[in-house]
Amino acid sequence: MMDVFLKWLLQPDNDDLYNRLLSLQPVPIDELHQRMSRADTAVCVIPKKALANILDRLGVTFSMGFTFGRQKARK
């Protein structure tokens, strides 16, 4: 999956994203996953959890969405 992601990332359409990653700016994982899901390559089927693992292995800083509010206590 990492090879598929890297091949997709190096496409000319993703120059802005690639430069953002090279400049060590955090990337919102939701935004990245949504962008990948619109691709017409195999990258569109990579689950968000696998994407997080790929980014982590590559040393890419990413941000996860925050959940606000209270959660119910488990019994």
C-alpha positions, 0 to 999 in steps of 0.5 A: 500500500505504501508503494501505491501511496507514494506513486500517487503522491508523485503525480503532477496533480499532487505537487502542492501536497508533495511540497507541503509534506516536504516542508514538514507542515502537518496534513489533516488526515481527513482532507488527505483521505478524501482527496485520495478517495477521488483518485482513479488509481488503487490509492482510492481504496486505502482505508484511513487507518492504513493511511495513518500507518503509512504516514507514520512509517514515512515520518509524515506529520498529520493531524486527526479530527477532534471530537468535542463533547462528552462521551458516555461512561462505560459500564 
